[in-house]
Amino acid sequence: NDSEEGTITLGIITLTNLETNEMLTITVKQESSYVAAGSVTESISFASTTQRVSQDNNSQVWKNGGVTFTNEKASSSTAVGNYSNPVRLYQGSNVKISATGKITEVVIESDGTAKYKTALQNSLTGAGYTYTNSGNNYTIKLTSPAEAVEFSLTAQARFKSLKVTYQN
């Protein structure tokens, strides 16, 4: 991370010497330093139910640090099941991956089953990002950093984990 020094002017005070009638101007400044924005990478493991903050028939929410994964039931889909390791996401489910900063990349690890990998691949058609596949990992790269990546599943999919990189 790069750091840069800066000066902040807090205000200007003007004083008058009553004996000589001279004016004295004092500029109040504060020296400060800051760290330029960098990237943070955080992961959610669907084997760790301690990262699941809520689960009911309509949604599951998983959270780790500044990253949140939400799976919401679509009107035509089966109720959201109480699944982990891997998490089971039904056809028509809406997936939202969000962060406290602007997301630049998401890596989703599929469970490796061919039909679930195909379902994920067919679902990743969102505008504003591209994806690549290597083995069980699907890497989504955003064209412009955004606060969330959202898509609907065309068929059931199963995820083991995800890794999100975002600007802090």
ChimeraX commands (.cxc) that place a marker at each C-alpha (Angstrom):
marker #1 position 0.00,0.00,0.00 radius 0.5
marker #1 position 1.20,3.48,-0.81 radius 0.5
marker #1 position 0.94,6.24,1.74 radius 0.5
marker #1 position 0.88,9.91,0.95 radius 0.5
marker #1 position 1.37,12.90,3.18 radius 0.5
marker #1 position -1.11,15.74,3.06 radius 0.5
marker #1 position -1.84,19.02,4.75 radius 0.5
marker #1 position -5.32,20.02,5.79 radius 0.5
marker #1 position -6.05,23.69,6.44 radius 0.5
marker #1 position -8.44,23.87,9.37 radius 0.5
marker #1 position -8.86,27.65,9.47 radius 0.5
marker #1 position -7.27,31.09,9.42 radius 0.5
marker #1 position -7.08,33.27,12.52 radius 0.5
marker #1 position -6.41,37.00,12.27 radius 0.5
marker #1 position -5.06,38.80,15.38 radius 0.5
marker #1 position -4.47,42.50,15.90 radius 0.5
marker #1 position -1.63,43.78,18.15 radius 0.5
marker #1 position -3.41,46.48,20.21 radius 0.5
marker #1 position -0.17,48.42,20.86 radius 0.5
marker #1 position 1.11,48.59,17.28 radius 0.5
marker #1 position -2.15,48.03,15.41 radius 0.5
marker #1 position -0.36,45.39,13.30 radius 0.5
marker #1 position -2.38,42.49,12.02 radius 0.5
marker #1 position -1.04,38.99,12.35 radius 0.5
marker #1 position -2.57,36.12,10.37 radius 0.5
marker #1 position -2.17,32.56,11.61 radius 0.5
marker #1 position -3.10,29.61,9.42 radius 0.5
marker #1 position -4.01,26.53,11.42 radius 0.5
marker #1 position -3.01,23.34,9.62 radius 0.5
marker #1 position -2.88,19.69,10.51 radius 0.5
marker #1 position -0.35,17.30,9.03 radius 0.5
marker #1 position -1.89,13.95,8.25 radius 0.5
marker #1 position -1.12,10.76,6.47 radius 0.5
marker #1 position -3.40,8.17,4.96 radius 0.5
marker #1 position -3.15,4.87,3.19 radius 0.5
marker #1 position -4.34,4.75,-0.40 radius 0.5
marker #1 position -7.29,2.44,-1.05 radius 0.5
marker #1 position -6.29,-1.17,-1.55 radius 0.5
marker #1 position -7.99,-4.49,-2.05 radius 0.5
marker #1 position -9.30,-6.98,0.46 radius 0.5
marker #1 position -10.05,-10.64,-0.26 radius 0.5
marker #1 position -12.43,-12.52,2.03 radius 0.5
marker #1 position -13.92,-16.00,1.72 radius 0.5
marker #1 position -17.12,-17.72,2.72 radius 0.5
marker #1 position -16.95,-21.46,3.28 radius 0.5
marker #1 position -20.29,-23.19,3.02 radius 0.5
marker #1 position -18.88,-25.92,5.26 radius 0.5
marker #1 position -18.80,-23.43,8.13 radius 0.5
marker #1 position -22.36,-22.88,9.34 radius 0.5
marker #1 position -20.96,-20.31,11.81 radius 0.5
marker #1 position -20.77,-17.99,8.77 radius 0.5
marker #1 position -24.49,-18.47,8.10 radius 0.5
marker #1 position -26.31,-15.63,9.83 radius 0.5
marker #1 position -29.86,-16.63,8.86 radius 0.5
marker #1 position -31.76,-19.43,7.16 radius 0.5
marker #1 position -35.45,-20.06,6.55 radius 0.5
marker #1 position -37.68,-21.34,3.71 radius 0.5
marker #1 position -37.22,-18.10,1.76 radius 0.5
marker #1 position -33.52,-17.29,2.07 radius 0.5
marker #1 position -30.10,-18.09,3.42 radius 0.5
marker #1 position -27.60,-15.38,4.31 radius 0.5
marker #1 position -23.91,-16.09,4.87 radius 0.5
marker #1 position -21.44,-13.45,6.04 radius 0.5
marker #1 position -17.73,-13.17,6.65 radius 0.5
marker #1 position -16.07,-9.83,7.30 radius 0.5
marker #1 position -17.32,-7.37,4.69 radius 0.5
marker #1 position -18.76,-10.03,2.35 radius 0.5
marker #1 position -22.39,-11.20,2.30 radius 0.5
marker #1 position -23.86,-14.06,0.22 radius 0.5
marker #1 position -27.65,-14.18,-0.09 radius 0.5
marker #1 position -29.71,-16.94,-1.71 radius 0.5
marker #1 position -33.36,-15.99,-2.10 radius 0.5
marker #1 position -36.14,-18.28,-3.24 radius 0.5
marker #1 position -37.84,-17.28,-6.48 radius 0.5
marker #1 position -41.62,-17.55,-6.61 radius 0.5
marker #1 position -41.49,-20.79,-8.58 radius 0.5
marker #1 position -38.63,-22.51,-6.76 radius 0.5
marker #1 position -38.56,-25.03,-3.97 radius 0.5
marker #1 position -38.16,-23.61,-0.47 radius 0.5
marker #1 position -34.58,-22.79,0.46 radius 0.5
marker #1 position -33.19,-25.84,2.21 radius 0.5
marker #1 position -31.03,-25.99,5.30 radius 0.5
marker #1 position -27.93,-27.10,3.40 radius 0.5
marker #1 position -24.23,-26.54,3.81 radius 0.5
marker #1 position -21.03,-28.20,2.58 radius 0.5
marker #1 position -21.95,-27.64,-0.22 radius 0.5
marker #1 position -24.78,-25.15,-0.11 radius 0.5
marker #1 position -27.64,-26.30,-2.37 radius 0.5
marker #1 position -29.27,-23.59,-4.51 radius 0.5
marker #1 position -32.42,-24.45,-6.44 radius 0.5
marker #1 position -33.49,-23.47,-9.96 radius 0.5
marker #1 position -34.87,-19.94,-10.05 radius 0.5
marker #1 position -33.02,-18.91,-6.89 radius 0.5
marker #1 position -31.64,-15.39,-6.86 radius 0.5
marker #1 position -28.03,-15.10,-5.78 radius 0.5
marker #1 position -26.54,-11.85,-4.51 radius 0.5
marker #1 position -22.91,-11.46,-3.50 radius 0.5
marker #1 position -22.18,-8.09,-1.91 radius 0.5
marker #1 position -19.34,-6.38,-0.08 radius 0.5
marker #1 position -18.69,-3.27,1.98 radius 0.5
marker #1 position -16.57,-1.94,-0.89 radius 0.5
marker #1 position -16.61,-2.19,-4.67 radius 0.5
marker #1 position -16.23,-5.80,-5.85 radius 0.5
marker #1 position -13.63,-6.45,-8.56 radius 0.5
marker #1 position -13.61,-10.27,-8.60 radius 0.5
marker #1 position -15.57,-13.25,-7.26 radius 0.5
marker #1 position -14.37,-16.86,-7.37 radius 0.5
marker #1 position -17.11,-19.44,-6.84 radius 0.5
marker #1 position -16.02,-23.02,-6.10 radius 0.5
marker #1 position -18.59,-25.50,-7.44 radius 0.5
marker #1 position -18.92,-28.91,-5.82 radius 0.5
marker #1 position -17.51,-30.50,-8.99 radius 0.5
marker #1 position -20.60,-32.36,-10.16 radius 0.5
marker #1 position -20.89,-31.83,-13.91 radius 0.5
marker #1 position -24.59,-30.91,-14.01 radius 0.5
marker #1 position -24.19,-28.35,-11.20 radius 0.5
marker #1 position -21.15,-26.84,-12.89 radius 0.5
marker #1 position -23.18,-26.53,-16.11 radius 0.5
marker #1 position -26.04,-24.89,-14.19 radius 0.5
marker #1 position -23.67,-22.30,-12.74 radius 0.5
marker #1 position -22.06,-21.66,-16.12 radius 0.5
marker #1 position -25.47,-21.16,-17.78 radius 0.5
marker #1 position -26.52,-18.77,-15.00 radius 0.5
marker #1 position -23.52,-16.46,-15.32 radius 0.5
marker #1 position -24.78,-14.24,-18.08 radius 0.5
marker #1 position -24.96,-10.92,-16.24 radius 0.5
marker #1 position -24.10,-7.63,-17.84 radius 0.5
marker #1 position -21.07,-5.88,-16.47 radius 0.5
marker #1 position -18.87,-8.91,-15.89 radius 0.5
marker #1 position -17.11,-11.78,-17.58 radius 0.5
marker #1 position -16.33,-15.19,-16.17 radius 0.5
marker #1 position -13.78,-17.90,-16.77 radius 0.5
marker #1 position -13.75,-21.50,-15.61 radius 0.5
marker #1 position -10.81,-23.54,-14.35 radius 0.5
marker #1 position -11.72,-26.93,-12.89 radius 0.5
marker #1 position -14.34,-26.34,-10.21 radius 0.5
marker #1 position -13.64,-22.60,-9.92 radius 0.5
marker #1 position -15.62,-19.91,-11.74 radius 0.5
marker #1 position -13.96,-16.51,-11.69 radius 0.5
marker #1 position -16.21,-13.51,-12.26 radius 0.5
marker #1 position -14.36,-10.31,-13.20 radius 0.5
marker #1 position -16.35,-7.11,-13.08 radius 0.5
marker #1 position -15.91,-4.64,-15.94 radius 0.5
marker #1 position -16.48,-1.79,-13.48 radius 0.5
marker #1 position -16.23,-2.44,-9.73 radius 0.5
marker #1 position -19.69,-2.69,-8.15 radius 0.5
marker #1 position -21.16,-3.22,-4.69 radius 0.5
marker #1 position -22.84,-6.49,-5.71 radius 0.5
marker #1 position -22.92,-9.34,-8.23 radius 0.5
marker #1 position -26.39,-10.79,-8.84 radius 0.5
marker #1 position -27.72,-13.62,-10.98 radius 0.5
marker #1 position -30.57,-16.14,-11.09 radius 0.5
marker #1 position -29.93,-19.87,-11.37 radius 0.5
marker #1 position -31.21,-21.62,-14.50 radius 0.5
marker #1 position -31.00,-24.97,-12.68 radius 0.5
marker #1 position -29.89,-26.34,-9.30 radius 0.5
marker #1 position -26.28,-25.55,-8.38 radius 0.5
marker #1 position -24.07,-26.39,-5.41 radius 0.5
marker #1 position -21.28,-24.19,-4.07 radius 0.5
marker #1 position -18.49,-25.21,-1.69 radius 0.5
marker #1 position -17.05,-21.73,-1.17 radius 0.5
marker #1 position -16.60,-18.30,-2.63 radius 0.5
marker #1 position -13.82,-15.74,-2.50 radius 0.5
marker #1 position -14.55,-12.05,-3.04 radius 0.5
marker #1 position -11.99,-9.34,-3.76 radius 0.5
marker #1 position -13.14,-5.77,-3.23 radius 0.5
marker #1 position -11.71,-2.29,-2.84 radius 0.5
marker #1 position -11.69,-1.07,0.73 radius 0.5
marker link #1:1,2 radius 0.2
marker link #1:2,3 radius 0.2
marker link #1:3,4 radius 0.2
marker link #1:4,5 radius 0.2
marker link #1:5,6 radius 0.2
marker link #1:6,7 radius 0.2
marker link #1:7,8 radius 0.2
marker link #1:8,9 radius 0.2
marker link #1:9,10 radius 0.2
marker link #1:10,11 radius 0.2
marker link #1:11,12 radius 0.2
marker link #1:12,13 radius 0.2
marker link #1:13,14 radius 0.2
marker link #1:14,15 radius 0.2
marker link #1:15,16 radius 0.2
marker link #1:16,17 radius 0.2
marker link #1:17,18 radius 0.2
marker link #1:18,19 radius 0.2
marker link #1:19,20 radius 0.2
marker link #1:20,21 radius 0.2
marker link #1:21,22 radius 0.2
marker link #1:22,23 radius 0.2
marker link #1:23,24 radius 0.2
marker link #1:24,25 radius 0.2
marker link #1:25,26 radius 0.2
marker link #1:26,27 radius 0.2
marker link #1:27,28 radius 0.2
marker link #1:28,29 radius 0.2
marker link #1:29,30 radius 0.2
marker link #1:30,31 radius 0.2
marker link #1:31,32 radius 0.2
marker link #1:32,33 radius 0.2
marker link #1:33,34 radius 0.2
marker link #1:34,35 radius 0.2
marker link #1:35,36 radius 0.2
marker link #1:36,37 radius 0.2
marker link #1:37,38 radius 0.2
marker link #1:38,39 radius 0.2
marker link #1:39,40 radius 0.2
marker link #1:40,41 radius 0.2
marker link #1:41,42 radius 0.2
marker link #1:42,43 radius 0.2
marker link #1:43,44 radius 0.2
marker link #1:44,45 radius 0.2
marker link #1:45,46 radius 0.2
marker link #1:46,47 radius 0.2
marker link #1:47,48 radius 0.2
marker link #1:48,49 radius 0.2
marker link #1:49,50 radius 0.2
marker link #1:50,51 radius 0.2
marker link #1:51,52 radius 0.2
marker link #1:52,53 radius 0.2
marker link #1:53,54 radius 0.2
marker link #1:54,55 radius 0.2
marker link #1:55,56 radius 0.2
marker link #1:56,57 radius 0.2
marker link #1:57,58 radius 0.2
marker link #1:58,59 radius 0.2
marker link #1:59,60 radius 0.2
marker link #1:60,61 radius 0.2
marker link #1:61,62 radius 0.2
marker link #1:62,63 radius 0.2
marker link #1:63,64 radius 0.2
marker link #1:64,65 radius 0.2
marker link #1:65,66 radius 0.2
marker link #1:66,67 radius 0.2
marker link #1:67,68 radius 0.2
marker link #1:68,69 radius 0.2
marker link #1:69,70 radius 0.2
marker link #1:70,71 radius 0.2
marker link #1:71,72 radius 0.2
marker link #1:72,73 radius 0.2
marker link #1:73,74 radius 0.2
marker link #1:74,75 radius 0.2
marker link #1:75,76 radius 0.2
marker link #1:76,77 radius 0.2
marker link #1:77,78 radius 0.2
marker link #1:78,79 radius 0.2
marker link #1:79,80 radius 0.2
marker link #1:80,81 radius 0.2
marker link #1:81,82 radius 0.2
marker link #1:82,83 radius 0.2
marker link #1:83,84 radius 0.2
marker link #1:84,85 radius 0.2
marker link #1:85,86 radius 0.2
marker link #1:86,87 radius 0.2
marker link #1:87,88 radius 0.2
marker link #1:88,89 radius 0.2
marker link #1:89,90 radius 0.2
marker link #1:90,91 radius 0.2
marker link #1:91,92 radius 0.2
marker link #1:92,93 radius 0.2
marker link #1:93,94 radius 0.2
marker link #1:94,95 radius 0.2
marker link #1:95,96 radius 0.2
marker link #1:96,97 radius 0.2
marker link #1:97,98 radius 0.2
marker link #1:98,99 radius 0.2
marker link #1:99,100 radius 0.2
marker link #1:100,101 radius 0.2
marker link #1:101,102 radius 0.2
marker link #1:102,103 radius 0.2
marker link #1:103,104 radius 0.2
marker link #1:104,105 radius 0.2
marker link #1:105,106 radius 0.2
marker link #1:106,107 radius 0.2
marker link #1:107,108 radius 0.2
marker link #1:108,109 radius 0.2
marker link #1:109,110 radius 0.2
marker link #1:110,111 radius 0.2
marker link #1:111,112 radius 0.2
marker link #1:112,113 radius 0.2
marker link #1:113,114 radius 0.2
marker link #1:114,115 radius 0.2
marker link #1:115,116 radius 0.2
marker link #1:116,117 radius 0.2
marker link #1:117,118 radius 0.2
marker link #1:118,119 radius 0.2
marker link #1:119,120 radius 0.2
marker link #1:120,121 radius 0.2
marker link #1:121,122 radius 0.2
marker link #1:122,123 radius 0.2
marker link #1:123,124 radius 0.2
marker link #1:124,125 radius 0.2
marker link #1:125,126 radius 0.2
marker link #1:126,127 radius 0.2
marker link #1:127,128 radius 0.2
marker link #1:128,129 radius 0.2
marker link #1:129,130 radius 0.2
marker link #1:130,131 radius 0.2
marker link #1:131,132 radius 0.2
marker link #1:132,133 radius 0.2
marker link #1:133,134 radius 0.2
marker link #1:134,135 radius 0.2
marker link #1:135,136 radius 0.2
marker link #1:136,137 radius 0.2
marker link #1:137,138 radius 0.2
marker link #1:138,139 radius 0.2
marker link #1:139,140 radius 0.2
marker link #1:140,141 radius 0.2
marker link #1:141,142 radius 0.2
marker link #1:142,143 radius 0.2
marker link #1:143,144 radius 0.2
marker link #1:144,145 radius 0.2
marker link #1:145,146 radius 0.2
marker link #1:146,147 radius 0.2
marker link #1:147,148 radius 0.2
marker link #1:148,149 radius 0.2
marker link #1:149,150 radius 0.2
marker link #1:150,151 radius 0.2
marker link #1:151,152 radius 0.2
marker link #1:152,153 radius 0.2
marker link #1:153,154 radius 0.2
marker link #1:154,155 radius 0.2
marker link #1:155,156 radius 0.2
marker link #1:156,157 radius 0.2
marker link #1:157,158 radius 0.2
marker link #1:158,159 radius 0.2
marker link #1:159,160 radius 0.2
marker link #1:160,161 radius 0.2
marker link #1:161,162 radius 0.2
marker link #1:162,163 radius 0.2
marker link #1:163,164 radius 0.2
marker link #1:164,165 radius 0.2
marker link #1:165,166 radius 0.2
marker link #1:166,167 radius 0.2
marker link #1:167,168 radius 0.2
view
